[in-house]
Amino acid sequence: MGKVLWHLTMSLDGFAAGPDHSMDWMSGVKAAPGALQESVAGLGAVLGGRRGYDAIAARHPGEASKQPYGGAWSGPVFVLTHHPEDAVPDPGVTFLDCDVAEAVEIGLAAADGGDLEIHGQDIARQCVERDLIDEFSVHLAPVMLGSGVRLFDCPGIEPVRWARIHDGHPAQAVDLRYRRA
């Protein structure tokens, strides 16, 4: 069975999307060499939330189900919502009205041994609270947004600790240095 991955790009000031789930701030941001290939290599399905889906559908009519990664991947896409009946229909999306744990089970089954990638901060927050995320992968973009959709907004929760997967000590902080572009 595949893993449940929370995978995203984040601004330096902790936003995963701009105001109204805008992603135009990512234009001009370049992925590290091989990052795209690594991201799609084991990907089997995507589970996202309704707010992000609606924002895409409003800005790009007819393209809401546009496959992630610019078409480098295609597969099952699920959107978790309490009101699937009023969602903009899209043949590339399956709308789910269930508990987040059940949605993860459905997504993993559809991934057919591949990984289920979580898109959408509210869905990711719910998965973290329920201990459903196996790995967290974040690409830090060299931009500050000032406002938007926070990476993880969950007041009152105990700290959630993660162990680094790559080189170095698993609890070591990552040091970053930037200069004004």
C-alpha positions in Angstrom: 0.0 0.0 0.0 1.2 3.5 -0.8 1.9 6.3 1.6 -0.2 9.4 2.4 1.9 12.4 1.5 1.3 16.1 2.3 3.3 17.8 -0.5 3.3 21.5 -1.3 5.2 24.6 -2.1 5.2 27.3 0.6 6.3 30.9 0.8 9.0 32.0 3.2 6.4 33.5 5.5 4.4 30.2 5.8 1.6 30.5 3.2 0.7 27.6 0.9 -1.6 29.8 -1.2 -2.3 33.5 -1.6 -5.5 35.3 -0.7 -8.6 33.4 -2.1 -6.4 30.4 -2.7 -4.5 32.2 -5.4 -1.4 30.5 -6.8 -0.2 33.2 -9.2 2.7 33.9 -6.8 4.3 30.8 -8.0 5.0 32.1 -11.5 8.7 32.4 -12.0 9.4 30.0 -9.1 11.5 27.1 -10.5 11.6 23.6 -9.1 14.9 22.0 -8.2 16.3 19.7 -10.9 14.5 16.3 -10.7 11.9 17.5 -8.2 9.0 17.0 -10.7 10.1 13.5 -11.6 10.5 12.6 -8.0 7.1 14.0 -7.1 5.2 12.1 -9.7 7.2 8.8 -9.6 5.1 7.0 -7.0 1.9 9.2 -7.2 -1.3 7.2 -7.5 -4.1 9.7 -6.5 -4.7 13.2 -5.2 -7.2 14.2 -2.4 -8.0 17.9 -2.1 -10.5 20.2 -0.6 -13.5 22.1 -1.8 -12.2 25.7 -1.2 -9.1 25.1 -3.4 -11.2 23.3 -6.1 -13.8 26.2 -6.1 -11.0 28.8 -6.4 -9.5 27.0 -9.4 -12.9 26.5 -11.0 -13.8 30.2 -10.6 -10.5 31.5 -12.1 -10.2 28.9 -14.8 -13.6 27.6 -15.9 -13.4 24.1 -17.4 -9.9 23.5 -16.0 -10.7 22.7 -12.4 -9.7 19.1 -12.8 -6.5 20.0 -14.7 -4.1 17.4 -13.6 -1.4 18.4 -11.0 2.1 18.9 -12.2 1.2 20.5 -15.5 0.1 17.2 -17.0 3.2 15.3 -16.1 0.9 13.0 -14.0 -2.6 11.9 -14.5 -4.8 9.8 -12.3 -7.7 9.8 -9.9 -8.5 13.2 -8.3 -10.8 13.4 -5.3 -12.3 16.5 -3.7 -13.7 16.2 -0.1 -16.8 18.4 0.4 -19.9 18.5 2.6 -21.9 19.7 -0.4 -21.0 17.8 -3.6 -24.4 18.6 -5.1 -23.5 22.2 -5.6 -20.0 21.7 -6.9 -19.1 22.7 -10.4 -19.2 19.3 -12.1 -16.0 18.0 -13.6 -15.5 14.6 -15.3 -11.9 14.5 -14.0 -12.9 14.8 -10.3 -14.8 12.5 -7.9 -16.5 14.4 -5.1 -16.6 12.7 -1.7 -18.9 13.5 1.2 -17.5 11.5 4.0 -15.1 11.6 7.0 -11.5 12.5 6.1 -10.3 9.1 7.2 -12.7 7.4 4.8 -11.7 9.8 2.1 -8.0 8.8 2.7 -9.0 5.1 2.5 -10.9 5.7 -0.8 -7.9 7.7 -2.2 -5.4 5.0 -1.2 -7.5 2.3 -2.8 -7.8 4.3 -6.0 -4.0 4.9 -6.0 -3.6 1.1 -6.5 -0.4 0.8 -4.6 0.8 4.3 -5.3 0.9 7.2 -2.9 -2.0 9.5 -2.1 -1.0 13.1 -2.2 -3.0 15.6 0.0 -3.7 19.0 -1.5 -5.4 21.6 0.5 -4.5 23.0 3.9 -7.8 22.2 5.7 -7.7 18.6 4.5 -4.0 18.3 5.5 -4.8 19.8 8.9 -7.5 17.2 9.5 -5.2 14.4 8.4 -2.4 15.6 10.7 -4.9 15.8 13.6 -6.0 12.2 12.9 -2.4 11.0 12.4 -3.1 10.0 8.8 0.0 11.6 7.1 3.0 9.4 6.6 5.3 12.0 5.0 5.4 15.8 4.7 7.3 17.4 1.8 7.6 21.1 1.4 9.3 23.2 -1.2 10.2 26.6 0.1 9.7 29.3 -2.5 11.8 32.5 -2.3 8.8 34.9 -1.9 6.9 36.4 1.0 3.1 36.8 0.5 2.1 38.6 3.7 -1.4 37.0 3.7 -3.2 34.0 2.3 -3.8 30.4 3.3 -1.4 29.4 6.1 0.5 26.2 5.8 -0.9 24.8 9.1 -3.4 26.8 11.1 -4.6 24.8 14.1 -4.6 26.9 17.4 -4.4 24.9 20.6 -2.9 21.7 19.1 0.2 20.2 20.6 3.4 20.6 18.5 3.6 18.1 15.7 7.1 16.9 15.3 8.6 15.6 12.0 11.9 13.7 11.4 13.9 14.7 8.4 14.2 12.0 5.8 17.2 13.1 3.9 20.8 13.9 5.0 21.7 15.1 8.5 20.2 14.5 11.9 16.5 13.9 11.7 15.7 16.7 14.3 18.3 19.2 13.0 16.9 22.6 11.8 17.3 23.5 8.2 19.3 26.8 7.7 18.3 29.0 4.8 19.9 32.2 3.6 18.5 34.6 1.0 19.2 38.1 -0.3 16.8 40.4 -1.8 16.2 39.6 -5.5 
